[in-house]
Amino acid sequence: MEEKKTHRLWVPVEFSQEWLECDTSTIDDISPSWFDRREILQNNSKEYQEFITELKREHAIETGIVERMYDLEKGITETFIKKGFVESYISHNDTNVPVPKLLSHLSDHLDAVDFVFDVVKENRDLTIGFIKELHALVTRNQEYAEGRDQFGSRTKIDLRKGAFKILENNPTREDGTKILYCPPDHVQAEMDNLISIYNDAENKNIHPLICATWFHHAFTTIHPFQDGNGRIARLIASLILIKHGLFPFTVLREEAKAKYIDALEKADAHEFQPLIDYFAEVQKRHIEKALNLKEVSSSSFDEVADIFSGKIENWQKKKAAEKEKLLNKSRIDVFNFCLKHLNQISDQLSAKLNGNANITIQKCSPDEDERQDFYYGQIIKYAKKHNYYFNRNFPKGWLTFRVELAENKKYQLCVTLHHYGYEDSTLAIGAFLEYLIPHESNDRIDEALPLEIKPHVISLTGDIKTKEKNIAAFIKNAVTLTMAQIASEL
């Protein structure tokens, strides 16, 4: 008989130096703009309150889908996120479990998310008692956990709600490998250690993204409960992020295997950066949506008038020379980073092309007035395509990377710098590709070509130099996709 393979995933919890060396720039590039905007939205915006409510519902729905407790059609998912969990909205074809069972699970998950927000608001400490309370709430309407009997057959085990496991919960992977989590006898000590290390990290002001990601991963290796460990891990990670002004950590069903599980497995092998990157990606997605929320959404004349009056006063203050000088300098720095890396790529490509194509770069800096509006219409279309508000009231800049082949075939990559959302310190770097028709005076744009590049969104506050690395990566990706598109048409 073939000997069964085992893999001991759990080792005593520690916060290794490898975690501290992870790159958090994906979130750091944009978060200052969010923190500038957050207080304003919290105080005035009904849109923001609705946004938070929808994030809570989304988390409640998706966390159960990721754990395969139930499924729910995308269409009804969107309805539930917008309008709430109402039984009349759903038909039996929308889910694979009885509707009352689905709604009870969704209610439990939503109450758990609300509980996390309340704990943050009340500034309660993260304790073993809280974690057990959270587990009891999440599993309120769940009676059983799946397990295996002495013969290895699947069976149902009565679920201990709000209590640590007393039986092993070691799953078997598809290849037959048995994963060994923390044994029940060691769970209490390991959880005490986990909380102690987390509190020490908070006292040392370790980056909240790293804290949340580390805690989530360490918790999953312990697997302290008989069932519900993934849901609790995501909720506690959410608590840590919300505490620091960020958003719930929600894994979307379409990302579960390709991004989330894959990154967790790499973290199991001490490759932590992919999991940090995924956590950052989720937060960046929420921040970009939040930056497009309006501050003024009331229909009350008096309320709008008060906010408008305050906005006028604040606007006058923001016109102070120092802030304008800072934003202007940062815009120019970002523009120069884009130009620098386009020039470097141009030199590298020209050396490979052996004169078979001509590459030229044109530019308009954000401090130039005359040519700023050259790509105004394209920017509007680009912003609509990627679902954000293009703030027209601030300076813009652009660069073009033109590739001219024989027989007058011309392609032009446009890189634009323009303001994103309603916070004046947020900048988007966009990219779109055009095919040019040669003309006697100026080449005419024939059509925009498919080039699926989302905008790279950054904050103009903070140390701009630290954002050059990700700007360079965005520029290189844009040119790479441009070359691939041109090559596909030849």
Secondary structure as UniProt FT lines:
FT   STRAND          6..8
FT   HELIX           17..20
FT   HELIX           25..28
FT   TURN            29..30
FT   HELIX           31..44
FT   HELIX           46..66
FT   TURN            67..68
FT   HELIX           74..83
FT   HELIX           87..89
FT   HELIX           92..94
FT   HELIX           99..121
FT   TURN            122..123
FT   HELIX           128..138
FT   TURN            139..141
FT   STRAND          144..148
FT   TURN            150..151
FT   STRAND          154..158
FT   TURN            161..162
FT   TURN            174..175
FT   STRAND          178..180
FT   HELIX           184..203
FT   TURN            204..205
FT   HELIX           208..222
FT   HELIX           229..243
FT   TURN            244..245
FT   HELIX           253..255
FT   HELIX           256..261
FT   HELIX           262..268
FT   TURN            269..270
FT   HELIX           273..290
FT   TURN            291..292
FT   HELIX           301..318
FT   HELIX           321..353
FT   TURN            354..355
FT   STRAND          357..364
FT   TURN            366..367
FT   TURN            370..371
FT   HELIX           372..375
FT   HELIX           376..385
FT   TURN            386..387
FT   STRAND          390..391
FT   TURN            392..393
FT   STRAND          397..405
FT   HELIX           406..408
FT   STRAND          410..420
FT   TURN            424..425
FT   STRAND          426..437
FT   STRAND          444..449
FT   STRAND          456..459
FT   HELIX           464..467
FT   HELIX           468..489
//
